[in-house]
Amino acid sequence: MADAPPRFITPEGFARIRAEYEQLFAEERPKLVETISWAAANGDRSENGDYIYGRKRLREIDRRLGYLAKVMKAAKVVDPAAQPSQGEIRFGATVELADEDDNRRILTIVGDDESDATAGLIGWNAPLARALRGAKVGDERIVRLPVGEKSYEVMAITYPDRAG
């Protein structure tokens, strides 16, 4: 575990994970424990839907809480606005790419735990993000994807403005 790669995450992504953890731990879990206790007091647990479903849901919540705690412990919060070399693609960059047919797409490189390809958020360790690391405007990069190789030209690189 000591040589595991850093688990980069944006401040917003970390806040979302922490909020989910706190909501599950402080709100949903206590209500569920109360429901399970009430259902257990009703007698026969083998046919008690509230008890059976509650125990199953409690295991799911506890598993999710464990995962979120692990993510928060390993997370290295990186503010994209503070990237020193904003002329090249680094963590947090929003990039405009053009493929061989001049089809354009805009994506942002974020932490793996906050990626959402449909929203244009690509995880730091995704093949496309790995291929683009360090590229500058005008650079062409070949990405090895499951469907084959694809070439992209970097058209623009932006970072969020510094707050304050």
Backbone bond lengths (Angstrom), bond angles and torsions (degrees), N, CA, C in turn:
res aa  C-N    CA-C-N  psi(-1)  N-CA   C-N-CA  omega(-1)  CA-C   N-CA-C  phi
1 M - - - 1.454 - - 1.525 110.45 -
2 A 1.337 117.03 -26.45 1.460 120.25 -176.99 1.521 111.87 -65.04
3 D 1.351 117.76 -30.15 1.453 119.47 -179.14 1.530 112.41 -100.11
4 A 1.322 116.71 19.41 1.463 120.89 176.86 1.526 108.49 -68.29
5 P 1.345 117.12 143.20 1.465 119.04 179.35 1.526 110.44 -65.17
6 P 1.335 117.03 152.66 1.462 118.76 179.43 1.524 110.45 -61.68
7 R 1.315 115.70 146.35 1.465 121.55 -179.43 1.520 107.21 -103.41
8 F 1.343 115.54 82.90 1.455 121.10 -177.34 1.524 110.41 -66.32
9 I 1.335 115.21 146.50 1.460 121.45 177.02 1.527 107.85 -155.09
10 T 1.322 116.26 147.31 1.466 120.03 177.78 1.526 108.70 -78.54
11 P 1.336 117.73 159.64 1.471 119.33 176.66 1.533 111.59 -57.68
12 E 1.337 117.56 -37.75 1.469 120.49 179.65 1.522 111.06 -66.72
13 G 1.333 116.89 -41.62 1.458 121.19 178.82 1.517 111.41 -63.72
14 F 1.336 116.52 -40.90 1.468 120.66 178.65 1.526 109.94 -64.95
15 A 1.333 117.05 -40.89 1.471 120.88 178.92 1.527 110.74 -62.61
16 R 1.336 117.39 -39.71 1.474 120.50 178.15 1.527 111.12 -64.09
17 I 1.324 116.93 -42.69 1.465 120.66 179.76 1.519 110.23 -65.65
18 R 1.328 117.27 -43.57 1.463 120.51 178.96 1.536 110.93 -63.40
19 A 1.341 117.07 -41.03 1.467 120.72 179.42 1.530 110.87 -63.64
20 E 1.339 116.99 -41.19 1.466 119.62 177.75 1.525 110.31 -63.52
21 Y 1.337 116.55 -43.35 1.464 120.92 178.95 1.526 110.85 -59.37
22 E 1.327 115.88 -48.70 1.470 119.86 -178.02 1.522 111.87 -65.33
23 Q 1.337 117.92 -37.36 1.462 120.95 178.82 1.524 110.27 -65.29
24 L 1.327 117.04 -45.05 1.465 120.28 179.18 1.520 111.15 -65.25
25 F 1.338 116.58 -45.76 1.459 121.22 -174.37 1.530 112.70 -72.30
26 A 1.319 117.06 -42.45 1.471 120.42 -172.76 1.518 113.79 -91.80
27 E 1.335 117.80 -23.22 1.460 119.27 -175.54 1.523 112.80 -115.67
28 E 1.329 116.10 -63.57 1.462 120.11 -171.65 1.529 112.71 -66.78
29 R 1.336 117.45 -46.09 1.464 120.26 -177.44 1.527 112.43 -62.36
30 P 1.348 120.27 -48.39 1.476 119.37 179.84 1.531 113.20 -60.42
31 K 1.338 117.49 -38.71 1.464 120.32 177.67 1.521 110.61 -63.15
32 L 1.319 116.06 -41.53 1.458 120.96 -179.72 1.525 111.31 -66.35
33 V 1.316 117.41 -41.57 1.468 120.93 177.90 1.529 109.70 -60.92
34 E 1.306 116.72 -40.30 1.461 121.27 177.83 1.533 111.18 -62.78
35 T 1.327 116.51 -44.06 1.464 121.17 178.12 1.530 111.16 -62.94
36 I 1.323 116.75 -42.71 1.466 120.90 179.24 1.523 110.29 -63.40
37 S 1.314 117.47 -43.47 1.473 121.16 178.73 1.524 110.53 -61.31
38 W 1.325 116.61 -43.63 1.465 121.01 178.47 1.523 110.38 -62.24
39 A 1.352 116.07 -45.31 1.466 120.64 -179.00 1.526 111.41 -65.71
40 A 1.319 117.45 -37.28 1.464 121.06 179.68 1.522 110.95 -66.22
41 A 1.318 116.21 -32.70 1.467 120.46 -179.52 1.528 111.97 -73.02
42 N 1.327 116.90 -12.42 1.460 120.89 -178.71 1.527 113.46 -82.55
43 G 1.316 118.28 2.06 1.465 119.13 175.51 1.503 113.16 106.89
44 D 1.339 116.42 -130.82 1.467 124.47 -172.32 1.527 111.34 -52.21
45 R 1.330 115.37 111.48 1.463 120.49 -177.35 1.521 112.45 -83.73
46 S 1.325 118.32 -20.23 1.456 121.12 -174.29 1.530 112.28 -67.02
47 E 1.328 118.07 -25.55 1.461 120.82 -179.66 1.532 111.64 -120.68
48 N 1.313 115.72 18.76 1.456 121.20 -177.37 1.541 108.53 -96.34
49 G 1.338 116.44 102.70 1.470 121.88 -176.67 1.516 113.38 -59.67
50 D 1.340 117.32 -40.89 1.467 120.16 179.37 1.531 110.68 -61.03
51 Y 1.332 115.11 -41.48 1.462 119.71 -178.95 1.535 110.66 -68.77
52 I 1.326 116.48 -48.66 1.469 121.05 -176.53 1.527 110.72 -64.34
53 Y 1.341 116.61 -48.88 1.461 119.79 179.49 1.535 110.13 -64.80
54 G 1.316 116.68 -41.34 1.467 120.58 -178.75 1.515 112.20 -60.68
55 R 1.327 116.93 -43.38 1.474 120.40 179.12 1.542 110.24 -64.11
56 K 1.344 115.22 -41.76 1.466 119.73 179.63 1.531 110.12 -63.37
57 R 1.312 117.12 -46.41 1.468 121.67 179.94 1.526 110.92 -65.18
58 L 1.328 117.18 -36.90 1.466 120.99 178.17 1.533 110.47 -62.67
59 R 1.325 117.22 -41.46 1.473 120.39 176.46 1.524 110.42 -61.86
60 E 1.344 117.28 -41.56 1.470 120.77 178.62 1.527 111.05 -62.31
61 I 1.332 116.17 -44.53 1.473 120.60 179.82 1.521 110.22 -63.81
62 D 1.336 116.97 -45.01 1.462 119.90 -179.45 1.527 111.56 -63.25
63 R 1.330 116.52 -37.89 1.463 120.71 177.13 1.536 109.73 -64.14
64 R 1.329 116.83 -44.47 1.465 121.15 179.99 1.537 110.60 -65.50
65 L 1.322 116.72 -41.19 1.470 120.15 177.55 1.530 110.77 -60.68
66 G 1.327 117.03 -41.73 1.464 121.03 178.47 1.520 111.13 -62.69
67 Y 1.332 116.18 -42.90 1.460 120.80 179.09 1.532 110.41 -63.90
68 L 1.337 116.38 -47.79 1.469 120.16 -179.14 1.524 111.28 -62.33
69 A 1.335 117.45 -39.31 1.469 120.99 178.38 1.530 110.06 -63.20
70 K 1.331 116.61 -41.28 1.462 121.22 179.08 1.531 110.18 -63.85
71 V 1.332 116.74 -42.92 1.468 121.18 179.28 1.532 109.85 -62.06
72 M 1.338 116.64 -46.93 1.474 119.57 -177.89 1.526 111.09 -64.64
73 K 1.324 117.22 -36.98 1.473 120.26 -179.23 1.530 110.75 -67.33
74 A 1.338 116.89 -39.54 1.461 120.83 -176.57 1.531 113.04 -87.10
75 A 1.324 117.11 -10.92 1.466 121.03 -173.55 1.528 112.17 -66.03
76 K 1.327 114.14 139.96 1.465 121.01 170.99 1.520 105.00 -117.30
77 V 1.330 115.79 103.43 1.460 121.13 -176.77 1.528 109.12 -73.42
78 V 1.332 115.03 124.87 1.459 121.36 -179.26 1.528 107.70 -125.44
79 D 1.322 116.13 124.03 1.461 120.72 177.50 1.523 108.47 -85.74
80 P 1.348 117.54 113.22 1.469 119.92 -178.31 1.525 113.40 -57.48
81 A 1.331 117.59 -30.69 1.465 120.69 -179.21 1.526 111.41 -66.71
82 A 1.330 117.38 -20.44 1.464 121.21 -177.15 1.531 112.55 -95.95
83 Q 1.321 118.07 8.60 1.472 120.15 179.14 1.530 108.97 -62.04
84 P 1.336 117.53 128.14 1.460 119.91 -176.10 1.535 113.91 -69.66
85 S 1.316 118.27 -37.66 1.468 120.16 -177.19 1.525 109.57 -109.52
86 Q 1.335 115.39 84.22 1.458 120.35 -174.48 1.522 113.31 -81.62
87 G 1.328 117.47 3.61 1.451 120.91 176.63 1.518 112.31 -89.33
88 E 1.325 116.66 -3.68 1.457 119.73 177.95 1.517 110.01 -132.20
89 I 1.319 115.54 163.22 1.463 120.28 -175.09 1.519 110.01 -77.73
90 R 1.307 114.17 119.55 1.461 124.00 176.36 1.524 107.46 -133.99
91 F 1.322 115.47 -175.96 1.460 120.88 179.23 1.535 109.80 -58.07
92 G 1.329 116.24 132.88 1.459 121.92 177.44 1.511 115.33 89.39
93 A 1.327 117.59 -3.00 1.465 120.50 -179.34 1.525 110.73 -70.50
94 T 1.315 115.34 141.80 1.460 121.23 168.71 1.518 105.17 -102.22
95 V 1.334 115.38 125.82 1.453 121.38 -169.03 1.520 110.16 -124.52
96 E 1.330 115.67 136.35 1.464 120.28 170.82 1.525 107.29 -102.97
97 L 1.331 115.74 125.74 1.455 121.92 -177.96 1.524 110.05 -118.28
98 A 1.318 115.85 151.62 1.461 121.75 172.42 1.528 107.51 -127.41
99 D 1.331 116.56 132.22 1.464 119.43 178.01 1.533 110.27 -89.27
100 E 1.350 116.67 -172.15 1.468 121.08 -176.42 1.528 112.29 -59.19
101 D 1.335 117.79 -30.01 1.469 122.39 -178.38 1.530 112.13 -93.79
102 D 1.331 117.31 12.93 1.461 124.90 -177.55 1.530 112.74 61.54
103 N 1.332 116.37 26.75 1.464 120.36 170.15 1.515 107.25 -77.06
104 R 1.315 115.85 127.37 1.471 120.17 -176.65 1.506 110.97 -100.39
105 R 1.316 115.29 147.70 1.464 120.96 172.61 1.519 108.67 -148.41
106 I 1.318 114.36 147.17 1.459 120.63 179.81 1.520 107.22 -116.22
107 L 1.329 115.99 132.25 1.456 120.40 178.60 1.518 110.01 -142.42
108 T 1.319 114.83 158.29 1.460 121.52 178.28 1.515 108.48 -120.09
109 I 1.326 116.49 134.50 1.459 121.12 -179.28 1.525 108.17 -90.65
110 V 1.322 115.15 117.60 1.471 122.23 -175.77 1.528 109.10 -127.14
111 G 1.324 115.75 -178.13 1.458 120.54 176.85 1.519 111.36 -66.96
112 D 1.318 116.26 151.76 1.469 120.72 -179.20 1.527 111.93 -59.81
113 D 1.333 117.54 -29.89 1.462 121.25 -178.26 1.525 112.96 -79.14
114 E 1.312 117.80 -6.39 1.466 120.64 179.57 1.532 112.26 -123.22
115 S 1.320 116.60 11.45 1.463 119.71 -178.34 1.528 111.44 -70.71
116 D 1.319 115.28 147.76 1.465 123.71 177.71 1.528 106.37 -157.17
117 A 1.320 115.78 93.79 1.470 120.49 -173.93 1.517 112.35 -58.58
118 T 1.331 118.01 -34.05 1.465 119.43 -179.41 1.521 111.64 -66.90
119 A 1.340 117.28 -25.35 1.462 121.46 178.00 1.527 111.60 -95.78
120 G 1.339 116.98 5.03 1.459 120.35 179.49 1.515 113.61 80.52
121 L 1.329 117.62 17.39 1.461 122.11 178.82 1.530 108.18 -102.38
122 I 1.319 116.28 110.59 1.456 122.01 -175.11 1.522 109.22 -104.87
123 G 1.327 116.55 130.83 1.466 121.83 -179.89 1.518 112.03 -64.41
124 W 1.313 116.73 144.82 1.459 125.72 -177.55 1.534 111.74 -53.76
125 N 1.329 117.63 -34.09 1.462 120.83 -177.23 1.526 113.41 -100.12
126 A 1.323 118.11 8.33 1.464 121.14 176.59 1.534 108.46 -68.07
127 P 1.339 117.83 151.79 1.470 119.49 -178.60 1.530 113.74 -54.16
128 L 1.317 117.46 -41.83 1.463 120.63 179.89 1.531 111.24 -63.93
129 A 1.327 117.00 -45.06 1.472 120.56 179.97 1.523 110.70 -64.94
130 R 1.321 117.50 -41.35 1.474 120.24 178.68 1.528 110.64 -61.38
131 A 1.330 116.59 -41.06 1.467 120.22 -179.31 1.522 111.96 -67.49
132 L 1.321 116.94 -30.81 1.466 120.90 -175.75 1.529 113.70 -86.32
133 R 1.311 118.83 -17.25 1.466 121.26 -176.96 1.525 111.24 -52.05
134 G 1.321 115.34 129.05 1.459 121.13 176.77 1.523 115.12 83.33
135 A 1.328 118.14 -6.00 1.469 120.72 -179.11 1.526 110.65 -71.53
136 K 1.317 115.12 152.40 1.467 122.04 177.72 1.529 108.29 -116.59
137 V 1.333 116.18 168.02 1.465 120.59 177.81 1.530 108.40 -57.56
138 G 1.329 115.72 132.04 1.460 121.90 -179.25 1.518 113.15 96.33
139 D 1.322 118.04 -17.98 1.463 120.84 178.74 1.524 110.06 -69.98
140 E 1.329 114.71 148.30 1.462 120.33 175.18 1.523 107.41 -113.80
141 R 1.305 116.03 134.58 1.462 121.43 -179.91 1.520 109.69 -127.74
142 I 1.313 115.59 140.12 1.462 121.19 176.28 1.526 107.38 -101.04
143 V 1.320 114.45 128.14 1.470 120.77 -177.32 1.518 107.80 -111.13
144 R 1.322 115.49 130.25 1.461 120.67 175.87 1.521 108.17 -91.70
145 L 1.326 114.81 110.31 1.465 121.88 -179.25 1.524 108.94 -112.47
146 P 1.342 117.50 165.25 1.466 119.61 178.55 1.529 112.99 -56.62
147 V 1.331 117.46 -28.87 1.468 120.94 -179.20 1.535 112.16 -87.84
148 G 1.323 117.37 0.33 1.464 121.38 179.80 1.521 110.81 124.19
149 E 1.325 115.00 -172.52 1.463 119.68 -179.12 1.516 110.54 -84.84
150 K 1.334 114.38 144.72 1.461 120.25 178.07 1.528 107.07 -139.06
151 S 1.320 115.84 139.38 1.456 121.33 -178.54 1.528 109.67 -103.51
152 Y 1.329 115.85 135.25 1.470 121.76 177.90 1.518 109.44 -128.16
153 E 1.330 115.44 141.84 1.457 121.05 171.96 1.516 107.85 -106.81
154 V 1.328 115.91 136.06 1.460 121.17 178.98 1.527 108.08 -80.81
155 M 1.343 116.51 117.88 1.460 121.79 -177.80 1.533 112.49 -95.72
156 A 1.338 116.41 -35.18 1.472 120.49 -178.65 1.517 109.30 -156.75
157 I 1.329 114.90 149.61 1.470 121.75 176.06 1.516 107.06 -133.25
158 T 1.316 116.57 127.02 1.475 120.13 175.77 1.523 109.51 -134.04
159 Y 1.315 114.13 156.54 1.463 122.77 175.13 1.509 107.68 -128.33
160 P 1.337 117.42 155.61 1.471 119.09 176.59 1.531 110.35 -61.85
161 D 1.321 115.87 152.53 1.473 120.05 175.94 1.510 109.37 -70.08
162 R 1.306 114.52 150.25 1.469 119.81 176.71 1.514 109.45 -70.26
163 A 1.324 116.00 133.54 1.472 120.48 178.28 1.518 109.31 -75.51
164 G 1.309 115.14 142.51 1.477 118.86 174.93 1.435 110.73 95.37
